[in-house]
Amino acid sequence: MTDSAATTRSRPLIDPRKALSFAGALWFVSAAIGQLAFVIHIAAQYYVSTFRGDFERMDEGVIYGFISGDLLGNALFLSHVLLAFWITASGPLQFIPQVRNRFRTFHRWNGRFYLTVALLTSSGALILSYLRPHFGSLALLFVNTADGVLIIAFGCLALRAALKRRFDDHKRWALRLFIVVSGVWFFRLGYGFYFFITAGEMPGSHNLSGPADIAVASTWIVALAGLELYLSAQRRPSGGLKMAAAAMTIAAAGAVLVSSYFAAHMFWLPTPAA
């Protein structure tokens, strides 16, 4: 056997680096599709209602929307749902290589806009969580508070890395920021996936206080852990780790698509008239 034949035979059929890169791109496309559905829902539910002055319709699907006499809380609620459109629409654009490489000025200004809106919405959501009556369990409040705090922390770390021109670190912190900023979206996906695996039974879910509700609210934590595994596989030379992370990411992409479909039917699509 020649050396070239031995080298050819020992070379893996699938390049682990390419497999991991493909899996990451597949997950991103799946997430972009799911977030597009969420963006359309926000526009149809909240922007149309705002333009019409139909604030009662804006209360549909939320526990505490507009409360009579609560000027600060109502202002925070309205700004939160309206800004959610812009942050959800602008976030995925930051991670498209063609946009980042060919339109650098847009990438920088869109990143500044995204970070500013992220800090505003997370700060407002934290204030709203403790300003208004508590709903659900204390565990749910803790999970949501942790999400808001991490948005602020990851945003500051992403900005710091960019200012110091450590662009690899900046990209990693920006990806982490994207995950925690999408916490509300992941919350909906969690219910969509739970509905799928339980065939609509959804045991353990009760007024945001059941164990299933807490698990669903923690979906963003699972996504963040998956991202850390993906980033670790990128940095390490192990082909086995890269292939394992690629398989996990492909499975996650499928879960995102399935969850988005069921979440759309549960939360985002109009309810047919009886």
Sequence and secondary structure as in RCSB ss.txt:
>XXXX:A:sequence
MTDSAATTRSRPLIDPRKALSFAGALWFVSAAIGQLAFVIHIAAQYYVSTFRGDFERMDEGVIYGFISGDLLGNA
LFLSHVLLAFWITASGPLQFIPQVRNRFRTFHRWNGRFYLTVALLTSSGALILSYLRPHFGSLALLFVNTADGVL
IIAFGCLALRAALKRRFDDHKRWALRLFIVVSGVWFFRLGYGFYFFITAGEMPGSHNLSGPADIAVASTWIVALA
GLELYLSAQRRPSGGLKMAAAAMTIAAAGAVLVSSYFAAHMFWLPTPAA
>XXXX:A:secstr
  HHHHHHHHS SS HHHHHHHHHHHHHHHHHHHHHHHHHHHIIIIIHHHHHT HHHHTTT SS   TT HHHHH
HHHHHHHHHHHHHHHTGGGG HHHHHH HHHHHHHHHHHHHHHHHHHHHHHHHHHHS   S HHHHHHHHHHHHH
HHHHHHHHHHHHHTT HHHHHHHHHHHHHHHTHHHHHHHHHHHHHHHTTT  TT STT SHHHHHHHTHHHHHHH
HHHHHHHHHHS  HHHHHHHHHHHHHHHHHHHHHHHHHIIIIIS     
